[in-house]
Amino acid sequence: MLSDLKREAYEANIALPRHGLINLTFGNASALDRSKGIFAIKPSGVPYASLRPSDMVLVDLDGKKVEGKLSPSSDTPTHRRIFIGFKQVNGVVHTHSSHATAFAQAGRSIPIYGTTHADYFAGDIPVTRKLTEWEIEERYEWETGNVIVQRFLVEDLNPLDYPGVLVNRHAPFAWGPTVAKAVEAAVAIECIAHMALMTMQLAPKLKEIEPELLDRHFKRKHGPNAYYGQVPKPS
């Protein structure tokens, strides 16, 4: 039911300030019901403390508002472009978390130095190219989604192996098969960015993690041979 979709999006949005990922009204989360082609997203400019499930705005994948008294987030076209481009993704989170945003503003990917990073990403957290002047002036939010999708197509990256990206000069976007997983990815990105900055200060010449250690840690949690966590016993 679409009321459940609104509740799912609401829970994700209010989790963002709780995890320290949000200042003021920066950021948003959305949850997609792919079978219906409708997603729920935070309304634009509404403080997180005053949000209610009924405030979530429903939008279809053509960009038409389906339900809601308020205007959807100004980032709605970016979320919509990600949903269209990444068929495995049903939840998107956008934050301006401080350490990840610092990398984004610098136009730098986040290098993979250790196993915490490898638990979530199969390599560096990528950064997009800069938007052109035309892209900024004409269809800014949609083109932001375009450069994200383009970044993954150019290097043939799997969005579930790399559940987030840094938009150059902007901030991080994260995603997942559910919006709850997208929130988890957003938390991980900020944590990884913070640790990477400290690592770079302590060891400026440090090389990235050894490929075999990266591969082992990533595959512990991802793929057909994952064994991290509790495996359901056969009935």
Secondary structure in CASP SS format (residue, H / E / C, confidence):
PFRMAT SS
TARGET T0000
AUTHOR 0000-0000-0000
METHOD secondary structure of the structure
MODEL  1
M C 1.00
L H 1.00
S H 1.00
D H 1.00
L H 1.00
K H 1.00
R H 1.00
E H 1.00
A H 1.00
Y H 1.00
E H 1.00
A H 1.00
N H 1.00
I H 1.00
A H 1.00
L H 1.00
P H 1.00
R H 1.00
H C 1.00
G C 1.00
L C 1.00
I C 1.00
N C 1.00
L C 1.00
T C 1.00
F C 1.00
G C 1.00
N E 1.00
A E 1.00
S E 1.00
A E 1.00
L E 1.00
D E 1.00
R C 1.00
S C 1.00
K C 1.00
G C 1.00
I E 1.00
F E 1.00
A E 1.00
I E 1.00
K C 1.00
P E 1.00
S C 1.00
G C 1.00
V C 1.00
P C 1.00
Y H 1.00
A H 1.00
S H 1.00
L C 1.00
R C 1.00
P H 1.00
S H 1.00
D H 1.00
M C 1.00
V E 1.00
L E 1.00
V E 1.00
D E 1.00
L C 1.00
D C 1.00
G C 1.00
K C 1.00
K E 1.00
V E 1.00
E E 1.00
G C 1.00
K C 1.00
L C 1.00
S C 1.00
P E 1.00
S C 1.00
S C 1.00
D C 1.00
T H 1.00
P H 1.00
T H 1.00
H H 1.00
R H 1.00
R H 1.00
I H 1.00
F H 1.00
I H 1.00
G H 1.00
F C 1.00
K C 1.00
Q C 1.00
V C 1.00
N C 1.00
G E 1.00
V E 1.00
V E 1.00
H E 1.00
T C 1.00
H C 1.00
S C 1.00
S H 1.00
H H 1.00
A H 1.00
T H 1.00
A H 1.00
F H 1.00
A H 1.00
Q H 1.00
A H 1.00
G C 1.00
R C 1.00
S C 1.00
I E 1.00
P C 1.00
I C 1.00
Y C 1.00
G C 1.00
T H 1.00
T H 1.00
H H 1.00
A H 1.00
D C 1.00
Y C 1.00
F C 1.00
A C 1.00
G C 1.00
D C 1.00
I E 1.00
P C 1.00
V E 1.00
T C 1.00
R C 1.00
K C 1.00
L C 1.00
T C 1.00
E H 1.00
W H 1.00
E H 1.00
I H 1.00
E H 1.00
E H 1.00
R H 1.00
Y H 1.00
E H 1.00
W H 1.00
E H 1.00
T H 1.00
G H 1.00
N H 1.00
V H 1.00
I H 1.00
V H 1.00
Q H 1.00
R H 1.00
F H 1.00
L H 1.00
V H 1.00
E C 1.00
D C 1.00
L C 1.00
N C 1.00
P C 1.00
L C 1.00
D C 1.00
Y C 1.00
P C 1.00
G E 1.00
V E 1.00
L E 1.00
V C 1.00
N C 1.00
R C 1.00
H C 1.00
A C 1.00
P E 1.00
F E 1.00
A E 1.00
W E 1.00
G E 1.00
P C 1.00
T C 1.00
V H 1.00
A H 1.00
K H 1.00
A H 1.00
V H 1.00
E H 1.00
A H 1.00
A H 1.00
V H 1.00
A H 1.00
I H 1.00
E H 1.00
C H 1.00
I H 1.00
A H 1.00
H H 1.00
M H 1.00
A H 1.00
L H 1.00
M H 1.00
T H 1.00
M H 1.00
Q H 1.00
L H 1.00
A C 1.00
P C 1.00
K C 1.00
L C 1.00
K C 1.00
E C 1.00
I C 1.00
E C 1.00
P H 1.00
E H 1.00
L H 1.00
L H 1.00
D H 1.00
R H 1.00
H H 1.00
F H 1.00
K H 1.00
R H 1.00
K H 1.00
H C 1.00
G C 1.00
P C 1.00
N C 1.00
A C 1.00
Y C 1.00
Y C 1.00
G C 1.00
Q C 1.00
V C 1.00
P C 1.00
K C 1.00
P C 1.00
S C 1.00
END
